[in-house]
Amino acid sequence: MSYLTEFDEREYLTIFYSASDGSQEEKGFALFHLKQVIQFYKKYNSKWNNSTARLLEFGGGPSIAGLISAVPHVNEIIFSAHTEGERKEVELWKFEKDGAHDWSDHFKFAVNELENITGDAAWQDRENFLRQHITAIIGCDILQDYPLSIKPDPFEIISTSLCLEVACSTYLEYKAAVKKLVTLLKPGGFLTMFVVERQTFYMVGKKRWSCLYLTLEQVKEALADAGMVVLVAECDPAPMNQIQNPTVSDYKAVLFVAAQRVEF
Ligand SMILES: C[S@@+](CC[C@H](N)C(=O)[O-])C[C@H]1O[C@@H](n2cnc3c(N)ncnc32)[C@H](O)[C@@H]1O
């Protein structure tokens, strides 16, 4: 099955990024995801110049969730997604077109609750700020020698989420993929990754997508081999009922790993 022709980005958004009913369990992944991003930027944002830094979102699919708390710390975001449908989905949201996915709950949760900046104006301003700071929406394919559809200057930061492990079918391919991303970074630049650990499949509706089974140790090894120093490695274990009854996916944990390219 090919992502280019078979991936239903709308269904993916509905299943994984719909407005939640507010319960902690429903907010599980969003909580881990948004919190890790906030903590990373709080700790490391003095390492680059916020007024000039550029961020690449690699394989973002139809989701802008990981950028909500990143955007105040950079000057520009290049958003890349593998399929045309995914790029269209992000364009709909950026240009406030009818039918765009509603991300307001994620903005409220990140800005009002986790960043603790109160008021509707705060999350609405952030939404507009992100719309303005995504300056290009481009294609990507990590399996190509050069993985972007244009050749931008190297980046201070690259973020990627749940992408390389679904695109690659062997660990060797995964290691090569990590290296390709690292070459898009400036020396001293940062890579942040959300990775599903020990997952072999996930479902989007009735379609079953395969995933490379990876451990945290393998992710760390791939980064070290690519010339990266691992700074953060956090793990959010899957709920036990999910592990015992793997219907939507058989992941065992979500990892957040941040690393810095050595300077030379
Ligand atoms: C599970 S989704 C993750 C989407 C998004 N990053 C997120 O965190 O929700 C997997 C993504 O990997 C992308 N993908 C699949 N093959 C790819 C490839 N060869 N190069 C880049 N991205 C790919 C898909 O298009 C899809 O958006």
The ligand as a Gaussian input file, in Angstrom:
#p B3LYP/6-31G(d) Opt

LIG

0 1
 C        1.676000       8.150000      11.214000
 S        1.757000       9.441000      10.017000
 C        2.515000      10.758000      10.958000
 C        2.070000      12.100000      10.500000
 C        2.491000      13.270000      11.399000
 N        3.922000      13.492000      11.337000
 C        2.052000      13.075000      12.814000
 O        2.883000      13.071000      13.742000
 O        0.838000      12.933000      13.026000
 C        3.065000       8.889000       8.983000
 C        3.476000       9.892000       7.944000
 O        4.637000       9.421000       7.248000
 C        4.544000       9.901000       5.928000
 N        5.425000       9.127000       5.039000
 C        5.225000       7.886000       4.544000
 N        6.221000       7.551000       3.694000
 C        7.070000       8.606000       3.660000
 C        8.281000       8.878000       2.965000
 N        8.819000       7.981000       2.122000
 N        8.888000      10.061000       3.164000
 C        8.354000      10.974000       4.029000
 N        7.208000      10.773000       4.713000
 C        6.570000       9.602000       4.532000
 C        3.084000       9.739000       5.588000
 O        2.716000      10.491000       4.461000
 C        2.424000      10.163000       6.887000
 O        2.124000      11.531000       6.888000

